[in-house]
Amino acid sequence: MRKITIFILVSVMLLASFTGCSKYKNGQNKLTYDEAITELNALMKKVDVSSVTSPVMDVYSDDLTEADALSDISVFPLTTKGSGEINIEIAADTELSDESAPDDWGNVVAARFNREGFKLNGKSVTVSIRKITGGEVVTYMRAGAYQPDLYIPSHAAWGKMLDASGIRTITLTDRLLGNTAGILINNKVYDGFIAKYGEANMKTVIEATLAGDLNFAYTNPYTSSTGLNMLTMILKAFDEQNPLSQTAADKLLEYQRQSPPVAYTTAVLRNKAAKGIIDAMVMEEQAYILTKALSDYIFIPEGIRHDHPVFTFEYVSEEKRAAAQLFIEYCMRKENQDLGYEKGFNRHNEYAAQEPGLDGAGYLEAQALWKKNKNGGIPTVAVFIADTSGSMAGTPLAELKSSLIASSAYISSDSYIGLVSYSDNVIKHLDVKPFDDRQRAYFSGEVKALRASGSTATYDAVLAGLEMLAEAKASIPECRPILFVLTDGEQNVGWSLNRVKPVVDGMDVPVYTIAYNYRNTGELEELSSINEAVNIKADSDNIVNELRNLFNVES
């Protein structure tokens, strides 16, 4: 659990954004920023805050290896389990490996295959399917933390990245199941867009976004196959001859200052689209076809094809490779390919890939270039708020402390970080300062010194964190302020959520809440929903792992 939570706290931080002030007031309407600050100051008069005058510096903290910082691979579930004498473990991208339709094609076919009773040299052959994104596999394999027998990502770029990392792939088939990715544009703006820009492609979409005519969003290129594909097309739109040039990097920096924040899942994109925040986004065609909520959008294929190549590796035995060929041949049977069509695949077979001209090292460099420029040069200012009430004693506080200490390695020195804890009252451990080596050492030392006792004044601590962010924003006007609240239970003393909500809303501060070992998270979810943040249940491996890669973006 400690390792799972490490990554929840940082990458989310860098993917959030400060959205500015809207004019609402008094419950029905949103407070302006200045009105929110006035209310904050009034509420803080009844909040008991003390400060640590001599914070503890931890100078002996060991650096974690990348493998140490990863969750155990078991947190990515085996959605089909084979039991043959020869059993092949397949790491399959999530649009193939879900337990429920329509993203279950791989599991349906695998279950059929296992029932058929295939044999090789007299031995029974089965397959197991692990549900894991293409980007996750690359992260784990590059860290030496996972070795599947077969790897079925959405597209071939991930395999090229493994080759460039010294993990030689062997291609068993270039296409297991056809798909494309591309751009969705809302019907309401499509005609006007075409009238002005002539055609819809990544170049014109980027031009329209920079001109303020379109709000276009894409997904995290470290985890999302579509996000990686579209990132390289964005870079190619900036410099067709060399997508990794300084010209492309400079234009990406400019673009990221104006574009909506990068989303970590397509579900986030859909939610933003439903609220009218964005009117163009990236999506795989299969998801577009089967998602009724996207019927108001027009799909334009873009980038490389998502044909689900199948890779194996040099370390896999000849026997398992031969067994894998049996499975691939089975997948290519007409009834299984027809099933793929029913589930949204094998459309647009005539679409020819638009290659960005990158090898594996180029794709890795594109990710690094994005990581450097994704915030548009705007620093992140974050306050971590740790629950140290009596119920946190033992395992919850130990997990919290381990998570925070480990996560500090993934926070960039460009960020500004503060630390607060709370029980009956609030303790300010660290003022918001640049997260250089000195601040990191203080952060680790103060977290290690946390002790549990008392009640749970959650919203008093939220107010104190907001006050720290307001003070930081006064000296760093253009920044992304964020709060992280780590707790195991409901508030039982101090201000209530209802009194705090207008301030959070008016200041436009996303509040990410991490719930340790309890399920009744209604209030935390409400707090996080105010400004498009999320609530994370730290005892739910599924949810945590969907978010862990957000922190890898920061590393």
C-alpha positions as CSV (number, residue, x, y, z in Angstrom):
1,M,0.0,0.0,0.0
2,R,2.9,2.4,0.8
3,K,4.2,2.0,-2.7
4,I,0.8,2.3,-4.3
5,T,0.2,5.7,-2.7
6,I,3.6,7.1,-3.5
7,F,2.6,8.3,-7.0
8,I,-0.9,9.5,-6.2
9,L,0.4,12.7,-4.7
10,V,2.7,14.2,-7.3
11,S,1.7,13.6,-10.9
12,V,-1.9,14.6,-10.1
13,M,-0.4,17.8,-8.7
14,L,1.2,18.7,-12.0
15,L,-1.8,17.8,-14.1
16,A,-4.1,20.2,-12.2
17,S,-4.5,23.8,-13.1
18,F,-5.6,27.1,-11.6
19,T,-8.7,28.1,-13.5
20,G,-9.2,31.7,-12.5
21,C,-12.2,33.5,-10.9
22,S,-15.8,33.4,-11.8
23,K,-18.4,35.7,-10.4
24,Y,-20.7,33.7,-8.1
25,K,-21.8,34.6,-4.7
26,N,-23.7,33.4,-1.6
27,G,-24.3,29.7,-2.2
28,Q,-26.1,30.0,-5.6
29,N,-23.3,32.2,-7.0
30,K,-19.6,31.7,-6.7
31,L,-17.5,34.1,-4.6
32,T,-14.9,36.1,-6.4
33,Y,-11.3,35.4,-5.4
34,D,-11.2,38.6,-3.2
35,E,-14.6,37.7,-1.6
36,A,-13.3,34.2,-0.9
37,I,-10.1,35.6,0.8
38,T,-12.3,37.9,3.0
39,E,-14.4,34.8,4.0
40,L,-11.2,32.8,4.6
41,N,-9.8,35.5,6.9
42,A,-13.0,35.6,8.9
43,L,-13.1,31.8,9.3
44,M,-9.5,31.6,10.3
45,K,-10.1,33.7,13.3
46,K,-11.6,30.6,15.0
47,V,-8.9,28.1,13.8
48,D,-6.2,27.2,16.3
49,V,-2.9,27.1,14.3
50,S,0.5,26.6,15.8
51,S,3.8,26.5,13.9
52,V,6.9,24.3,14.2
53,T,9.7,26.9,14.7
54,S,12.6,24.4,14.3
55,P,11.7,21.8,11.8
56,V,13.6,18.5,11.8
57,M,15.9,17.9,8.9
58,D,16.3,14.4,7.6
59,V,19.7,14.1,6.1
60,Y,19.9,10.3,6.1
61,S,16.9,9.5,3.8
62,D,17.9,6.9,1.2
63,D,17.0,7.3,-2.5
64,L,14.5,4.8,-3.9
65,T,15.3,2.9,-7.0
66,E,12.6,3.1,-9.7
67,A,11.7,-0.5,-9.1
68,D,11.4,0.1,-5.3
69,A,9.0,2.9,-6.0
70,L,6.6,0.8,-8.1
71,S,3.6,-1.1,-6.7
72,D,3.7,-4.9,-6.9
73,I,2.6,-6.0,-10.3
74,S,-0.3,-7.9,-8.7
75,V,-2.2,-4.7,-8.3
76,F,-2.9,-5.0,-12.0
77,P,-5.4,-7.8,-12.0
78,L,-5.3,-11.1,-13.9
79,T,-8.7,-10.9,-15.5
80,T,-8.3,-14.3,-17.1
81,K,-6.3,-17.1,-15.3
82,G,-5.0,-20.1,-17.2
83,S,-3.9,-23.3,-15.6
84,G,-2.3,-25.3,-18.4
85,E,1.0,-27.1,-18.2
86,I,2.2,-24.3,-20.6
87,N,0.6,-21.1,-19.4
88,I,1.4,-17.8,-21.1
89,E,1.0,-14.5,-19.3
90,I,-0.2,-11.8,-21.5
91,A,0.1,-8.1,-20.6
92,A,-2.9,-6.7,-22.6
93,D,-3.9,-3.1,-22.9
94,T,-7.1,-2.1,-21.1
95,E,-9.4,-1.9,-24.1
96,L,-8.9,-5.6,-24.5
97,S,-8.5,-6.9,-21.0
98,D,-11.4,-5.5,-18.9
99,E,-13.7,-7.9,-17.1
100,S,-16.8,-6.3,-18.6
101,A,-18.0,-5.4,-22.1
102,P,-17.2,-3.8,-24.4
103,D,-13.5,-3.8,-23.4
104,D,-13.3,-7.5,-22.8
105,W,-12.5,-9.0,-26.2
106,G,-9.2,-10.4,-25.0
107,N,-10.8,-12.1,-22.0
108,V,-13.6,-13.5,-24.0
109,V,-11.3,-15.0,-26.6
110,A,-8.8,-16.2,-24.0
111,A,-11.6,-18.0,-22.1
112,R,-12.7,-19.6,-25.3
113,F,-9.1,-20.6,-26.1
114,N,-8.6,-22.1,-22.6
115,R,-11.8,-24.2,-23.0
116,E,-10.7,-25.6,-26.3
117,G,-8.0,-27.8,-24.7
118,F,-5.1,-26.9,-27.0
119,K,-1.9,-29.0,-26.6
120,L,1.7,-28.6,-27.7
121,N,4.0,-31.6,-27.5
122,G,1.5,-33.3,-25.4
123,K,1.2,-30.5,-22.9
124,S,-2.0,-28.5,-22.3
125,V,-1.7,-24.8,-23.3
126,T,-3.6,-21.9,-21.7
127,V,-3.3,-18.1,-21.4
128,S,-3.6,-15.6,-18.6
129,I,-4.5,-12.0,-19.2
130,R,-3.2,-9.1,-17.1
131,K,-5.1,-5.8,-17.4
132,I,-2.5,-3.1,-17.7
133,T,-1.9,-0.1,-20.0
134,G,0.8,-0.1,-22.6
135,G,2.6,2.7,-20.8
136,E,2.6,0.8,-17.5
137,V,4.2,-2.2,-19.1
138,V,7.0,-0.1,-20.5
139,T,7.5,1.5,-17.0
140,Y,7.7,-1.8,-15.2
141,M,9.8,-3.6,-17.7
142,R,12.3,-0.7,-18.0
143,A,12.6,-0.8,-14.2
144,G,13.2,-4.6,-14.2
145,A,10.0,-5.1,-12.2
146,Y,8.0,-7.3,-14.6
147,Q,8.5,-9.8,-17.4
148,P,5.4,-10.9,-19.2
149,D,5.5,-13.7,-21.8
150,L,3.5,-11.6,-24.4
151,Y,2.8,-7.9,-24.6
152,I,-0.2,-6.6,-26.5
153,P,-0.2,-2.7,-26.4
154,S,-2.5,-0.6,-28.5
155,H,0.2,0.4,-30.9
156,A,3.8,-0.4,-31.9
157,A,5.4,2.7,-30.4
158,W,5.5,1.1,-27.0
159,G,7.5,-1.9,-28.4
160,K,9.9,0.5,-30.1
161,M,10.5,2.2,-26.7
162,L,11.3,-1.2,-25.1
163,D,13.8,-1.9,-27.9
164,A,15.4,1.5,-27.3
165,S,15.7,0.6,-23.6
166,G,17.6,-2.6,-24.3
167,I,14.7,-4.9,-23.9
168,R,14.6,-6.6,-27.3
169,T,11.1,-7.4,-28.6
170,I,10.1,-10.1,-31.1
171,T,7.0,-9.3,-33.1
172,L,4.7,-12.2,-33.5
173,T,2.1,-10.2,-35.5
174,D,1.7,-6.6,-36.5
175,R,-2.0,-6.7,-36.1
176,L,-4.2,-8.7,-33.7
177,L,-7.2,-6.4,-33.8
178,G,-7.6,-3.2,-35.8
179,N,-8.3,0.2,-34.3
180,T,-7.5,3.9,-34.9
181,A,-7.1,6.9,-32.7
182,G,-7.9,10.5,-33.5
183,I,-9.6,13.7,-32.6
184,L,-13.2,14.2,-31.6
185,I,-14.8,17.6,-32.3
186,N,-18.2,18.6,-31.0
187,N,-20.9,18.9,-33.7
188,K,-21.8,22.4,-32.4
189,V,-18.4,23.8,-33.3
190,Y,-17.4,21.5,-36.2
191,D,-19.0,23.4,-39.1
192,G,-17.6,26.8,-37.9
193,F,-14.2,25.2,-37.4
194,I,-14.2,23.7,-41.0
195,A,-15.4,27.0,-42.4
196,K,-12.5,28.9,-40.9
197,Y,-9.7,26.3,-41.0
198,G,-10.6,24.2,-44.1
199,E,-10.0,20.8,-42.7
200,A,-9.8,18.9,-39.4
201,N,-6.4,17.5,-38.5
202,M,-4.0,18.0,-35.7
203,K,-2.3,21.0,-37.3
204,T,-5.6,22.9,-37.7
205,V,-6.8,21.9,-34.2
206,I,-3.7,23.2,-32.6
207,E,-3.9,26.4,-34.7
208,A,-7.5,26.9,-33.5
209,T,-6.6,26.2,-29.9
210,L,-3.8,28.8,-29.9
211,A,-6.2,31.2,-31.6
212,G,-8.8,30.7,-28.9
213,D,-11.4,29.1,-31.2
214,L,-11.3,25.6,-29.7
215,N,-10.7,24.0,-26.4
216,F,-8.8,20.8,-27.1
217,A,-7.5,18.3,-24.5
218,Y,-5.5,15.1,-24.6
219,T,-4.5,12.3,-22.2
220,N,-1.3,11.6,-20.3
221,P,1.3,10.4,-22.8
222,Y,3.1,8.3,-20.2
223,T,0.1,6.0,-19.6
224,S,-2.3,6.6,-22.5
225,S,-1.5,5.1,-25.9
226,T,-3.8,7.7,-27.5
227,G,-2.1,10.4,-25.5
228,L,1.4,9.3,-26.7
229,N,0.2,9.0,-30.3
230,M,-1.5,12.5,-30.3
231,L,1.5,14.1,-28.5
232,T,3.8,13.1,-31.3
233,M,1.3,14.4,-33.9
234,I,1.1,17.7,-31.9
235,L,4.9,18.0,-32.0
236,K,4.9,17.1,-35.7
237,A,2.3,19.9,-36.3
238,F,4.8,22.3,-34.6
239,D,7.7,21.1,-36.8
240,E,7.0,18.7,-39.5
241,Q,10.6,18.1,-40.4
242,N,11.8,17.5,-36.8
243,P,9.1,17.0,-34.1
244,L,11.8,17.0,-31.4
245,S,13.4,20.3,-32.4
246,Q,13.8,23.3,-30.2
247,T,11.1,25.0,-32.3
248,A,8.7,22.2,-31.5
249,A,9.6,22.4,-27.8
250,D,9.1,26.2,-27.7
251,K,5.7,25.9,-29.4
252,L,4.7,23.1,-27.0
253,L,5.5,25.4,-24.1
254,E,3.4,28.1,-25.6
255,Y,0.5,25.7,-26.3
256,Q,0.5,24.2,-22.8
257,R,0.1,27.7,-21.3
258,Q,-3.2,28.1,-23.2
259,S,-4.6,24.6,-23.4
260,P,-6.8,22.7,-20.8
261,P,-4.8,20.5,-18.4
262,V,-3.8,17.1,-19.7
263,A,-6.3,14.4,-18.5
264,Y,-5.1,11.1,-17.1
265,T,-8.1,9.1,-18.4
266,T,-10.6,9.3,-21.2
267,A,-13.3,9.3,-18.6
268,V,-12.0,12.7,-17.3
269,L,-12.1,14.0,-20.9
270,R,-15.8,12.8,-21.3
271,N,-16.7,14.5,-18.0
272,K,-15.1,17.8,-19.0
273,A,-16.8,17.6,-22.4
274,A,-20.2,17.0,-20.8
275,K,-19.7,20.1,-18.7
276,G,-18.8,22.2,-21.7
277,I,-15.2,22.7,-20.5
278,I,-13.7,21.3,-23.8
279,D,-15.2,20.9,-27.3
280,A,-12.4,18.7,-28.8
281,M,-10.4,15.8,-27.4
282,V,-8.5,12.7,-28.3
283,M,-10.1,9.2,-28.3
284,E,-9.7,5.7,-29.7
285,E,-12.3,4.9,-32.4
286,Q,-13.5,1.8,-30.6
287,A,-14.4,3.8,-27.5
288,Y,-16.0,6.5,-29.6
289,I,-18.2,4.0,-31.5
290,L,-19.5,2.4,-28.3
291,T,-19.9,5.4,-26.1
292,K,-23.4,6.9,-26.6
293,A,-22.4,10.1,-24.8
294,L,-20.0,10.9,-27.6
295,S,-22.6,10.8,-30.3
296,D,-22.5,14.6,-30.6
297,Y,-18.8,14.4,-31.7
298,I,-17.3,13.8,-35.1
299,F,-14.3,11.4,-35.2
300,I,-11.2,12.3,-37.3
301,P,-8.5,9.5,-37.5
302,E,-5.0,10.8,-36.8
303,G,-1.6,9.5,-36.1
304,I,-0.4,5.9,-36.1
305,R,-2.7,2.9,-36.2
306,H,-3.8,1.1,-33.0
307,D,-3.6,-2.4,-34.4
308,H,-2.6,-4.2,-31.2
309,P,0.7,-5.8,-32.3
310,V,1.8,-8.8,-30.3
311,F,5.4,-8.9,-28.9
312,T,7.3,-11.5,-27.1
313,F,10.9,-11.3,-25.7
314,E,14.2,-13.0,-26.0
315,Y,13.9,-14.4,-22.4
316,V,10.7,-16.3,-23.3
317,S,11.3,-20.0,-24.2
318,E,10.9,-21.4,-27.6
319,E,8.1,-23.6,-26.2
320,K,6.1,-20.6,-25.0
321,R,6.7,-18.8,-28.2
322,A,5.2,-21.8,-30.1
323,A,2.3,-21.9,-27.7
324,A,1.8,-18.1,-28.2
325,Q,1.5,-18.7,-32.0
326,L,-1.4,-21.1,-31.3
327,F,-3.2,-18.4,-29.4
328,I,-2.6,-15.8,-32.1
329,E,-3.9,-18.1,-34.8
330,Y,-6.9,-18.7,-32.7
331,C,-7.5,-14.9,-32.3
332,M,-7.4,-14.5,-36.0
333,R,-10.3,-16.9,-36.6
334,K,-13.2,-15.3,-38.3
335,E,-15.6,-15.7,-35.3
336,N,-13.1,-13.9,-33.0
337,Q,-12.4,-11.1,-35.5
338,D,-16.2,-10.7,-36.0
339,L,-16.5,-10.4,-32.2
340,G,-13.9,-7.7,-32.4
341,Y,-16.0,-5.8,-34.9
342,E,-19.0,-6.1,-32.6
343,K,-16.9,-4.5,-29.8
344,G,-15.9,-1.5,-32.0
345,F,-12.7,-2.8,-33.5
346,N,-11.7,-3.5,-37.1
347,R,-13.2,-0.3,-38.5
348,H,-11.4,2.2,-40.9
349,N,-9.2,-0.6,-42.2
350,E,-8.3,1.6,-45.1
351,Y,-6.8,4.3,-42.9
352,A,-3.0,4.7,-43.5
353,A,-0.9,5.6,-40.5
354,Q,0.5,9.1,-40.3
355,E,3.9,8.4,-38.9
356,P,5.7,11.1,-36.8
357,G,9.1,9.7,-38.0
358,L,10.3,8.6,-34.6
359,D,12.1,5.5,-33.4
360,G,11.9,4.2,-29.9
361,A,14.4,6.7,-28.5
362,G,12.5,9.4,-30.3
363,Y,9.3,8.5,-28.5
364,L,11.1,8.4,-25.2
365,E,12.5,11.9,-26.0
366,A,9.0,13.1,-26.9
367,Q,7.7,12.1,-23.5
368,A,10.6,13.9,-21.8
369,L,10.1,17.0,-23.9
370,W,6.4,17.0,-22.9
371,K,7.3,16.5,-19.2
372,K,9.5,19.5,-19.3
373,N,7.0,21.8,-21.0
374,K,3.6,20.4,-20.0
375,N,2.9,23.1,-17.3
376,G,3.7,25.9,-19.7
377,G,6.3,27.3,-17.3
378,I,3.7,27.9,-14.6
379,P,5.0,26.6,-11.2
380,T,2.9,24.3,-9.0
381,V,2.3,25.4,-5.4
382,A,1.0,22.6,-3.1
383,V,0.2,22.1,0.5
384,F,0.0,18.6,1.9
385,I,-2.4,18.2,4.8
386,A,-1.9,15.1,7.0
387,D,-4.5,13.7,9.4
388,T,-2.8,12.8,12.7
389,S,-6.0,12.2,14.8
390,G,-6.1,9.2,17.1
391,S,-7.7,6.9,14.6
392,M,-4.7,7.3,12.4
393,A,-2.5,5.5,14.9
394,G,-0.7,2.4,13.7
395,T,-1.0,1.3,10.1
396,P,-2.8,4.3,8.6
397,L,-0.2,6.8,9.8
398,A,2.6,4.5,9.0
399,E,1.3,4.3,5.4
400,L,0.7,8.0,5.2
401,K,4.3,8.8,6.4
402,S,5.9,6.2,4.0
403,S,3.9,7.5,1.1
404,L,4.7,11.1,1.7
405,I,8.4,10.5,2.2
406,A,8.7,8.3,-0.9
407,S,6.6,10.7,-3.0
408,S,9.0,13.6,-2.2
409,A,11.5,12.1,-4.6
410,Y,9.0,12.7,-7.5
411,I,8.3,16.4,-6.8
412,S,10.4,18.7,-9.0
413,S,12.5,21.4,-7.6
414,D,10.4,23.9,-9.6
415,S,7.4,23.2,-7.3
416,Y,6.7,25.0,-4.1
417,I,5.6,22.7,-1.2
418,G,4.2,23.2,2.3
419,L,3.2,20.8,5.0
420,V,0.4,20.9,7.6
421,S,-0.9,18.3,10.1
422,Y,-4.1,18.3,12.2
423,S,-6.0,16.6,14.9
424,D,-7.9,18.8,17.4
425,N,-6.0,21.8,16.1
426,V,-3.7,22.6,13.1
427,I,0.1,22.5,13.0
428,K,2.0,24.2,10.3
429,H,5.2,22.2,9.8
430,L,6.6,23.8,6.7
431,D,5.9,27.1,5.0
432,V,5.5,27.0,1.3
433,K,9.0,27.2,-0.3
434,P,10.8,25.9,-3.4
435,F,11.2,22.1,-3.1
436,D,15.0,22.2,-3.2
437,D,17.2,19.6,-1.4
438,R,16.9,21.6,1.8
439,Q,13.1,21.7,1.7
440,R,13.0,18.0,0.8
441,A,15.1,17.1,3.8
442,Y,12.8,19.2,6.1
443,F,9.8,17.6,4.5
444,S,11.0,14.1,5.2
445,G,12.1,14.9,8.7
446,E,8.8,16.5,9.7
447,V,6.7,13.7,8.2
448,K,8.8,11.1,10.1
449,A,8.1,13.0,13.3
450,L,4.3,12.9,12.9
451,R,2.4,11.4,15.9
452,A,-1.3,10.4,16.2
453,S,-3.7,11.6,18.9
454,G,-6.9,13.6,19.3
455,S,-9.9,14.5,17.2
456,T,-10.3,15.3,13.5
457,A,-10.5,19.0,12.5
458,T,-10.2,18.4,8.8
459,Y,-11.8,21.6,7.5
460,D,-9.8,23.8,9.9
461,A,-6.7,22.3,8.3
462,V,-8.1,22.9,4.8
463,L,-8.6,26.5,5.7
464,A,-5.1,26.8,7.0
465,G,-3.8,25.2,3.8
466,L,-5.8,27.7,1.7
467,E,-4.3,30.5,3.7
468,M,-0.8,29.3,3.0
469,L,-1.7,29.0,-0.7
470,A,-3.1,32.6,-0.7
471,E,0.1,33.9,0.8
472,A,2.2,32.0,-1.8
473,K,0.0,33.3,-4.6
474,A,0.5,36.9,-3.5
475,S,4.2,36.5,-4.3
476,I,3.8,34.1,-7.2
477,P,0.7,35.4,-9.0
478,E,0.9,33.0,-11.9
479,C,0.9,29.5,-10.3
480,R,-1.2,26.3,-9.9
481,P,-2.2,26.1,-6.2
482,I,-3.4,22.7,-5.0
483,L,-4.3,21.0,-1.7
484,F,-3.8,17.4,-0.8
485,V,-5.8,16.1,2.2
486,L,-4.7,12.7,3.6
487,T,-7.2,11.3,6.2
488,D,-8.8,8.1,7.5
489,G,-12.1,9.5,8.8
490,E,-14.7,12.2,8.9
491,Q,-14.4,15.6,10.5
492,N,-15.7,15.8,14.1
493,V,-14.5,19.1,15.4
494,G,-14.0,22.6,14.0
495,W,-15.5,24.1,10.8
496,S,-17.8,22.0,8.6
497,L,-17.6,21.3,4.9
498,N,-20.5,23.6,4.1
499,R,-18.7,26.5,5.7
500,V,-15.5,25.8,3.8
501,K,-16.9,25.0,0.4
502,P,-17.5,28.6,-0.7
503,V,-13.9,29.5,0.0
504,V,-12.5,26.5,-1.9
505,D,-14.9,27.3,-4.7
506,G,-14.1,31.0,-4.9
507,M,-10.3,30.5,-4.7
508,D,-10.6,27.8,-7.4
509,V,-8.2,25.5,-5.6
510,P,-8.4,21.8,-6.5
511,V,-8.4,19.6,-3.4
512,Y,-7.3,16.1,-3.9
513,T,-8.4,13.8,-1.0
514,I,-6.7,10.5,-0.2
515,A,-8.8,8.3,2.1
516,Y,-6.9,5.7,4.2
517,N,-8.8,2.5,5.0
518,Y,-12.4,3.7,5.1
519,R,-15.2,3.7,2.6
520,N,-17.6,6.4,3.8
521,T,-15.9,9.1,1.7
522,G,-19.0,11.1,0.7
523,E,-17.7,14.4,2.1
524,L,-14.2,13.9,0.8
525,E,-15.7,13.3,-2.7
526,E,-17.8,16.4,-2.4
527,L,-14.7,18.4,-1.4
528,S,-12.7,17.1,-4.3
529,S,-15.5,17.7,-6.8
530,I,-15.7,21.4,-6.1
531,N,-12.9,22.2,-8.5
532,E,-12.6,19.1,-10.7
533,A,-10.2,17.1,-8.4
534,V,-10.6,13.5,-7.4
535,N,-11.0,11.4,-4.2
536,I,-8.7,8.4,-4.0
537,K,-9.4,5.5,-1.7
538,A,-6.0,4.4,-0.6
539,D,-7.2,0.8,0.1
540,S,-8.6,0.4,-3.4
541,D,-5.8,-0.9,-5.6
542,N,-7.8,-0.5,-8.8
543,I,-8.3,3.2,-8.3
544,V,-4.9,3.9,-7.0
545,N,-3.1,2.2,-9.9
546,E,-5.1,4.2,-12.4
547,L,-3.6,7.2,-10.8
548,R,-0.1,6.1,-9.9
549,N,1.4,6.9,-13.3
550,L,0.3,10.5,-12.8
551,F,3.2,10.8,-10.4
552,N,5.6,9.3,-12.9
553,V,5.0,12.3,-15.1
554,E,6.8,14.4,-12.5
555,S,9.9,12.2,-12.1
